[in-house]
Amino acid sequence: MVVTMSAVPGRPPASGVDEFVGRDRELDDLRPLVRRRRLVTLTGPAGVGKTRLAVELIPLVQRSYRGALWWVELAPLPAESAATAAVAAALRARGERGHDLVDRVRKACEDGLALLVLDNCEHVVHDCAKLAERLLAACPRLRILTTSREQLGVPGEVLFPVLPLHVAGPQDATEKEILRSDAVRLFVARAGEAAPAVAWDGAMPVLAALCARLDGLPLAIELAARQVNLQPPQQLLDRLDERLATLTAAAAAQPRHRSLRAAIEWSYSLSTGVEQAAFRRLAVLPGGFADNGAAALCADLRLAADELWAVLTGLVSKSLLAVDTVVPGRFRMLESLRVFGREQLVGCGELAAAHARLLAWLTDLTPPSPLEGTGYCDRLAVLRREHHNLRYAVQVARDDDDPRYPRLALDLADDLVSASELRQADEILEGALARCPGCAERIQALSELGAVKVALGEPVDGRRYAREAATLARTLDEPALTARAVGVLSIAVQDDDPAEAARLSAEKVEIVRRIGDRRQIGLSLNNLAWHLMVTGRYDEAGATLDEALSWLDPQRDSAVVTAGRHTGGTLALLCADVDGAAARYGEALNDTKPGDKAFRYLLAGVALVADRRDQPERALRLLGAAAKASHDKSVAERWWHELLADAEERGRDRLGARRAVAALAAGAALTAEQAFEYAVSDSWPGTPGDGAGPALTPREQQVAELVAQGLTDRQIAVRLGLSPRTVTSHLAHIRTKLDLPNRTQVTVWATRRSPH
């Protein structure tokens, strides 16, 4: 941020003339820390607002430092110059001669605590470290606060990371919630100074997206906001790929803050040659990376593992990399830094080589896997972690017509399907199929495209692709590819020809028995049991299901076991064993989370149990909830949907049209967590006005309790295994439901309700 400094050397600068936005929690945390610890360093990337935070802290703490309070601006010094001399000059009284720096500080401390602020130490960090050690040893009542993109490395130093401002995701928040996020508030405040008449009606999602693409960096946000009189927010957002050239400030700003490029160049220039080389190479990883990714991209630097680790930690210490706070063991690079790094990569003629290393690393990252056998879930977890890197690599391979494109596209499609992003997977697979000269890759692309088409409700195309895949795989005698293809085809034909689906499913079972993968045998037997049940062969279905479950590990194969229990519940229901069906559906629900793919099927199964027990209102509520939980547009499993339609029709007959519609609507209005609680407990959720208390879901209750314990959104996210954005969304829902205006009142509410 741009801060006007005092003209008197050594004096703290006045607080900024513009409004200080956000950072309330940081100030609350920093104030006691500076008094309690003797050396505190504010660290963070270029433009994150370290200096401004220190400036705003001074008025809050200056009464505690009766000895003295000095502010020394080190940015104007040339790199590696003598910081000690500059500090001595700044602390010397006007016209005073001859006092040694340590003596002057010691004398000031006789009157009470003293605070020395060293602003912008990164380019003279070694001299600042020596000075800090010397002064702290000689002056026990001295406190030192520094701002630096790199830590001093002095014993006893406490690092205080200054993070980018929070941005509310436009897809998760209302316009009011977006406007309350610090990043958007800062944008609106600075834009209002440049263009006071601008109106923001309907613009909040664009502002949220803009601030998110700017990484929540205050400098970048301020530079962008001050251009709204020249470019509207949408145009700024569209031009963000040119951000380093677009985001400039008036010449009155400090030289290193006149543009985002200058701020980043400042950090880059302070890095060693090998750090700069690694930084450039790592800029092609938009999804962050662990040490294996760094080693692959920096392989040409020929660094030993400990040398590479030293380079990575060096880049972190200079705020050119950040440690990922969500996924342990990973690093990430802010998007603005990545844009700069890519520019440097191009300028050095290294982009093509970096892309080649990226494609080679991701191609070898996981073995190709046409079947969902043992290790398949681990493979998907790896692909999910590298999703953004994989997406970028697919784009590079496609644009360069690289022969690895089909393989990478198939990996990306697997990841997208596992995340239920079917339309995107469909586009990727269509593109891969057009460039699949290899038979194995073509068979796999055809099979996966067939599965996606069926799931999207396009069974005709699904059957066509799956039949071509099965024919080609059988011709080439490829057992694993044949098993996958006939398995997809069995699902694609199950509505039109259940007997053929059962035959194909049995063929897959025979193939995977020969392959010998336990998980795939269990999964295939479960699917066969379902097809046998649909054709009315209940005894065979029961025996097949029992064998399927015997092959599966309940811990590692929980999703498949859940599917088997659902099949068992439905089979029990068809055999008039309603209590057995309830037990199996309930057992599966207890091992399922509301967001799991099986959730809607289990809700519907419990609805069928309620229908058989003559509980029409409960049945219809659960059917309404199950319909809302469904994101699957497939027309497959028509037999199953006919069971549900029959139950709904019986409910309408028993309750009458008006009550039936109300019950379905009530179920559809439930959140996933409320629907889960209703399905397992038969207890209808309370509402704020019914005397049962506010209708918080179990997850919202957990979030409220952790807020009351003083945890931040990020800490709550780590504790519950959620994203910070999801926690923020839960907290917004809590405040809306309870009509509580701020976090403090949520804390009070949760504390009063706690039994402890």
N, C-alpha and C positions, 0 to 999 in steps of 0.2 A: 504494500500500500504506500501511497505517497504521503509523507509526513513532513510538515514544515518544522525545521529544527530551530532551536534558539540561537540567536546571534552571539550569545555569550558562551565561550568555551566552558565545558564542564557542567553547565546548568542543564537540568532536565528540560526537554522540549515541552511546549504547551500541548495540551490535548488537541487532537485534530479539529479543524473548524467544521468539518462535515460530520454528519451523524455517525456514531459508532453503532454498528448493527451486529447483534449476536454476541457470542463468546461470553455470555453471562456465567455459564458454568465454569469455563476456563478461568475467568477472573476469580470466582469463588474458590477454586482449587489452588490457584497460584498464590493468592494473597497469604495464607498461612504457611505455604511451602517456602516462600522466599524468606520469611522470618525464622522458620525452623531450621532450614538447611543453609549451609554457608555458601555453596556454589550451585546455582541453578542455571541450566542452559535451555533456552527455547530453541527447538530444532524444527525443521520442516523444509519443504521444497520452496523453490523460487515463487514469490508472490502469494504465499499462504497467509501472510499477515503477522509475522513474528514481531517486527518493530512496532506495529500499531498496537498489538496486545500489550507490549511492554510500556508504551506511552500511556495507554489507558489505565495501567496498573499504578503508575506513579502517584496520582492524586489520592488513591485509596490507601497507600502505605506510607506516604511521606512523613506523617506525624510520628511514626514509629522510629524514624532515623534522625534523632536530635543531634548526633555527631555531625553528619553531613550526608548529602545525597548528590552524587555526581553522575552525569550522563556523558559518555564519550562516544562520538560517532566515528567509526573506523572505516567506513566505506570509501572515503576519498583517498585513503592511503594506497600507494602502489602495492602490488602483491609482494609478499615476503619482505616488506619493509619493517622497520623497528617499531612495533606497536607500543613498546614501553615508553619510548621517547614521546610519542603522541599523547599517551595517557598522562605522562608527567607534565607536559605543556598544558593540557586541558585542566589539570587539577591545581596548577599553580595560580595563586591569586594575581590579579593584574598588578604589574609593577614589582612583584615579589621576586627575589633572587635567592639562589643558593640552597633552598631546602631540598633535601633528598626526598624522593617520592615516598619511600617507606616511612620516613620520619613524619612527613605531612599527614599520611593516612593514620599513622599511630596516634599522632597528636589529636586529630579530629575525633578519633574513637574514644578519647578521654571524656568527652562530653556525652557519650551514649553510643548506641548502635549507628553504624554508617553503612550506606549502600552504594556500591559502584556498579553502574550499568555500562557494559561494553557492547555496543550495537554493531552488528555485522562483522563478526570475527573470522569468517570462513577463509578469507584470503591471507590472514596473518595469524592463523590458528595456533601455530607452534609457539610464536612469541607470546601470544595471549596466555597460553597454557603455562609457560614459565613464569610470567608475571603473576598469574593467579596463585600459583603455588607459593611464590615468594611472599605475596601480600597476606595470604591466609595464614601462613606460618608465623608471620610477625605480628599480626593484628587480630587477636581472637574475637574482637567485637565487630569485625568487618563481615558484611555479606556482599556477594558478587552475583549479579544477574547478567547473563550474556545472551545475545541472539546470534545464531550461527546456523548455516546449513550443514555444518560438520561439528561434532562434539569436540571439546577440548581434550578429553582423555586424561583429566586430572583425577587423582584419587579423591573420592568423596563427592565427585560431581553428580548431580541429579539431573537427568534429562526430562524435559517436559515437551513431548511432541505436540506441535500445533498442527492440527489436522484440517483438511479442507472443510468448508461449511457444509452442513447437512442440506440435502435436497430431497424434497418429497417427490416420490415417483408419480408422474401424471396418471398412470394406470391404477394406482392404489389410493388416490386421495381426491378429495373434493377441492374446488377452487379455493375455499377458505383455508383448508389444510395446507395447500401448496403455498399460499401467501404467507402462512405462519412459518414456513421453513426459512432458516437464516439466509441461505443463498439467494432465494427469490426476494426476500425483504431487502437485501443489499442491492440487488439489481434495480428494484423499483425505486429505492431511495436515491441512488446515483442517477438513474434515468430521469427522475423528477427534477434533479438539479439542472440537467442538460435540456430537458424539454418539459417544462412544468405543466403544459396543457395536455399531455398524452393521457389517453384513457386505456385501462387495462381490462375492460369487460371482455370475457371470453378468451383472454390471452394467457391465462395461467398455465395451461398444459404446455404451451409453446415456451413460456419462460422456464418452466421446470425442466423441459428437455434441453433448452439452451444452457442452463446452469449445470445440468448433469454432464453435458458434453464438454463443458469448461472445467470439469473435475471439481467443481465447488471452490476453485481458487479465487480468493477475493480480488487479486490483481486482475486476473482475466475477466472476471465478472464486471469489475469497475470499468475497465477499458471498453468492454462491449456495451455496457449500459450508457456510457457517455456518447455512443454513436447512434442512439435511437432517433435523434433528430435528422440523421442522414440515411439510416437504414432501419426499417421496422424489424421487430424481433424475428419474424419468420425468415426474412432475408438474411439476417445475421446467422440464424441457425443453418440455413442452406449453404452459407459460405464458410462454415467452420473448418472445412478441410484446408482452407487458406488462412487459418487463424493466426499464424505467426506473422503474416504480412498485414492482416486486417486489423489486429488489435494493437493500436498505437495510441499514445497519449500526447498531450501538448508538450512543447519543448520545455516548459517550466518544470516538468517532473524531473526527479533525479535521473541521471543518464541510464542507470541500470533498470529503471522502472518506466522508461518511456515506451517500451513495448514489451510484450510477452517474450519475444525472441531475445531481447537484451537481457531480461531477467534469467532466462535459461542459459544463455551463452555465458553469463557470469559464473554459474556453477560448473558448466562444462569446461571452461578454461582453467578452473582450479583443479581439475582431475589430472592424474598421470596419463601418459600415453596409452598404457595398456588398459586403464579404466575407461578411457574414451573409446578405444577399439571395442571393448566388451559392450559398452553402453550402446554403441551403434548397432551391433549384431543383435542384441536383445530387443531392439526396437521393433523387430518383426514378429513379436509375440504379444498380440493384443490381449490374450487371456491370462497373462502372468505365466510363471514357470517355477519349477523346483530345480534342484541342482542338476538333475539329469538333462532337463531342457537347456539349461545354461551351458552345460558341458558340450551338448550337441551343437549348439549355435556358435560356440566359441572354440570349436575343435581346432580350427586353423591357427589359433594363437598358441597351441601346444603348451597349455598350462597344466601343471600337476593339480590334483584335486584340492590340496591345501592352498595352492596359489590362486586357483579360481575362487575358492571361498573367500580369500582375503580381498580379491577384487570386488566380489559381490558385497561384502560388508563395507568395503570402502565406498562403493556407490551409494549404499544405504546411508552411511555416515555423512555423505555430501548431499543427501536428499535427492539424488537422481534416481534412486529406487526406493520402494517402500516394502516393508514386511507385510504380507497379507495377514490381516487380523481375523479372517474368517476361516481360511484353510491353512492349518499349521504347515510350516516347512516350505511355503511358497513365497515368491516375491511378485510384485506388480510394478508397473510403470504407469504414471499418470498419462492420460491421452495426449496432453499438450507436449509432454516430454517425448512421447513416442513419435509425434509428428516431427519434432526437431531431430530426433535420432535418425529417423528415416531420411530426412533431408541430408544429414551428414553422411549417411550410408550411400546415397546416390552421388553426392559430391565426391566421395572417395572412390567411386567406381566399384563398390563392394556389394551392391544390392543383389545382383544375379547369383553371386556365390552364397550369400546369406540365404536366399530363397532355396537354393539347391540343398543346403544343409537342413533347412526346415522341412522340406519334403521328404528327405531321406530319414530324418528322425521320426516323423509322424508315421511314415509308412512301416517302419520297423517297430513301432511302439507296442502294438498288439498283434497277435497272429490272426489271420482271417478266420472267421467262425460262422459257417453256414447254419450250424445247429446250436440251440440254446442249451448246451451241455454244461458239465462241470467247468467252472472258470468263466462262464458267460457273464455272470453278474459282476465279477471282478473286472472283466474287459469293459463292460458298460460304464463302470465307475471311472475307469481311466479315461474313456472317451468323453464322459461328462466333464471331468476336470479340465480336459484340453479342448473343450467345445469351441471356444472362440478362436483358438489357434488353428484347430482343424478346419473351421469355416474359412478362415483366411487362406490356409494352405490349398483348399479346394478351389478357391477363386484364382489363386496364383497358378495352380496346375492347369486349370481350364484355359486361362488366358494365354499361357505359354504352350498349350497343346502338349503338356508333359504326359508321357505314357503312364505315370502313376496316378493320373486323375481318376480313372474308374475305381481303383482300390480305395483311394482317400474318400471319394464320394460315397462309396458303400459304407465306410466307417461312419461318416457324418450322418448318413441316412439311418443307420442303426441307432445312433445317439438321439436323433430327432424323434424316431418312433418311440423310443423308451421314454421320452419326455412328452409324448402325445402331440407332437407338432407334426401332424400327418400331412397337411398341405405342403409344408416346406419339404418334408421327406419325399413327397410325390414329385415335386419339381426337380429335386436333386437326382432322384432315380431316373426320371425321364431323360435328363441330360447325360447321365452315366451310360444308360442303355444305348444311346446314339453313338457312344465312343467306346463300345466294348468289343474289340476284335477277338479277345481271348475267350475261349469257350467257358472256362470255369467262372470267370467274372460275369459273362453274359447270363449264364444259368442263375447265378446269385442275384443279379440285377432283376431278372425276370421274376424270380420267386418273391423277392422283397416288394417289387412293384405290384405283383398280384395281391400280396397280403395287404398293402396299403390301400389299393383300390377297393378291396372288399370292406376294409374298415371305414372307408369314406362313403360307403353306400353305392359303389359302382361295381356290382357283382359281375356284370357281363364282361367288362374289361379285366376284372380280377381273374375270372375263369380262363380267359384267353391267355393272359400272361402266364398263369400257373400251369396250364396244359403244355404250353410251349416249353416251359422250363422242365417239366417232368419228362416230356418226350426226349429232349436233348440230353438230360442227365442219364436217363435209362440207356440211350444209345451209346453214350460214352462210358457207361459203367462207372459212374461216380456215386458211390453209396451215400456219403453224407449229403451231397447236393440233391440226390434223388429223394432222400428222406425229407429234406426241407421242402422240396417242390411238391411232393405228394401230400405232405401235411398241409401246406397252404391250399392245395386243390381240394382237400377234404372239407376244409372250412368254406371254400368258395361255392361248393356244390351242395352243401348240407340242406339248404332250404328247398331246392328243386328235387334233389334225389338223396334222401337220408340213407338209403341202403348203400348207394355208391360211396357216400361219405364214410360210412362204417368200413366198407371194403378198403378204401384208400388208407384210412386210419390204421387198419390192421396191417396193411403193407408196410407202413412206416414203422410200426412196432417191430416187425420182423427184421427190418434193416438195422434199426438202432440196437436191437439185441446183439446182432453180429458186431456192431461197432463197439458195444460194451460200456457206454457212458451211463452211469447210474442215473444222473439227473434227467438225461434225455429219455431214458427208458421210462422213468416215473411220469414225466410229462406226457409222453406219447400214450402210455397206458391210460392216463386220466382222460385224455381227449377221446380215446377209443371207448372208454366207459360211457362218456357223454353220448357219443353217437349210437352206441348200443341201447342206451336208455331211451333215446328219441325214437328208435325203431321198435320199442316195446319189448326188448330182450332184457328184462329186468334182472333175472338171475345171473346172466352172463355179465351184465353191467356191474353188479355188486361184487362178483368175484374179481373182475378186472380192476375195479377201484381199490379193493383191498390190496391187491398186488402192487398197484401204482404207489400207494402210500408207503408200502414196505421198502420201496427203493429210494425214498426221499428223506433228506435230512431236514427236520422241522426248523432248524435254525438257519441254515444256509439257503434252503429252498422254501422259505416261508410263503412266498407268493404262489408257488405251485401247490403246496400243501393246502393253502386257503382255497384255491380253485377246486382241489379234490374234495374238501369238506363241503363246498357249495354243491358239487355234484352229488355227494352223499346225502345232503339235506334234501335236494330235489328228488332223488331216488326214493328216500324214505317217505316223502310226501305222496308220491305216486303209488306207493305201496300201502297207503292209509295209515302210516306210522307218524302221526302229527307230532307227538312228543319227541320222537327220534329226530324228526326234521328240525324242530325248534332247538334241540340240543346241538345239532351239527352246525346250523346257521349261527347260533350264539357263540359256539366255540370259535368259529371262523372270524366272527366280528371282533371278539376280544383280542385277536391277533392281527387286527387290521386297523389302519389309521384312516380317518375320514377322507384323506386325499388320495388313497390308493385306488388303483384301477378297479379292484374287485368290490369296492364299497357299495356302488349302486346295485350290483347284483345281489349282494347280501341284504341290503335294505329291502329289495323286492322279494327276496326269499322269506324274510320275516313277515312281510306283508301277506304272502300266501299262507303262512301259518296262521296269522290273525284271521284271514278269510275262512280257513277251515275251522277255526274255533268260534265262528260266529261273532267276530268283533269287527263289524264292517267299518266303523269310523276309524279305528286304529289302522285297519288295512288300507283305507283310502289315504289317510295321512301319510303313511309310509310309502305308498305308491307315488304320491305327489312329491315327496322328498327324493325318492329314487329317480323320478323323471328329471328333477332339477339337477341332480348329481351327475346325470349322464351327459358326457361330451362326445359320445360315440354315435355317429350318424349311420352306422352300418345297418343294412337291412337283413344281415345274416341273423341266425338264431330266431327265425320267425316262429318256430315252435315255442320257444321260451316266451316271446312277446305275446303269443296267443294265450298262454297260461295267465299272464298278467292281465290281458284284456278281459278274459273271462271273470277274473276276480273283481276287476273294476265294475263290470256290468252287474255282478251279484250285489256289490256294495250299493250301486245306484238303485237297484230294485228294493233293497232293504231300507235304505235311508230316505229315498225320495230324491228328486233332482236337486233341490235347493241345498239340502244338507250335504249331499254328496259333493257338489261343487265346492262348498265351503270347506269340507274336510280335505279335498285335494289341494285347494289353495293354501290352507293352513300348513299342510306338509311342505308345499313348495316354498313357503315363507321361512322355513327353518334354515338356520345355518347348518353347515356340514356337522359341526360339533354337537349342535342341538339334536339333529336327526340321529346321530350316533347314540347320544344319551337316551333318547326316546326309544330307540330300537332295543337297547340292552336292558332298560329299566322299566319300560312301560309308564314312565312318569312324564306327563306333558310339561314342557318348560314353562316356568312362571313368566309373568310380564310385570313391568313396573307398577301397574295399577291394580294388580290382583291380590296384593298382600303377600305375595311370595318373595318379594324383593326384586331388584333389577335382574333382567335376564342375561346375565353374563354367561358365556360359554365356559366350559372347564379351562380352555386355553386362555381366555381373557382373564379368568380368575387367577390363573398362574402368573400372568403378566402383571396384574394389579398387585399381587403379593410381592413380586420381585421389585416392582417400583417402590413399594413401601420399605423394602430393605435397602433402598438407596442405589440400586444398580442402574447403570445407563442402558440405553436401548441396545448398544453393541454388546454389553456384558450379558444382558438378558438373552440376546440372540445366540450367543455362544452357549449359555446354560441350557437353552431349550432346543438347540440344533436348528434354529430358524435363521432367516436373513434379517439384518437390521431393518430393512424396509418393511418386512412383514410385522416385526414387533411394533414399529411406528404406526402401522395401519391398525393393529390390535388396540394400541393405546388410544388412537383417535376414536375407534368404535366404543371403547370403554367410556371415554369422556362424553361422547354423544348420548349413550344410553343412560348414564348416570347424571347427565347435565352438570358436569364438573368442568369449570373453565380452565384449570391448569393442572400440572403434574402434582403439585403440592396437595391439592384437594383429593386427588386420587390416592395419594399416600395416606391422608387422614381417613378416608373412607375405608381403605383396606385394613388399616390398623385397628379401627373400631370393630370390624367384623372378625378379626383374627381371634381364635380361641385362646391364644397364648398371651 
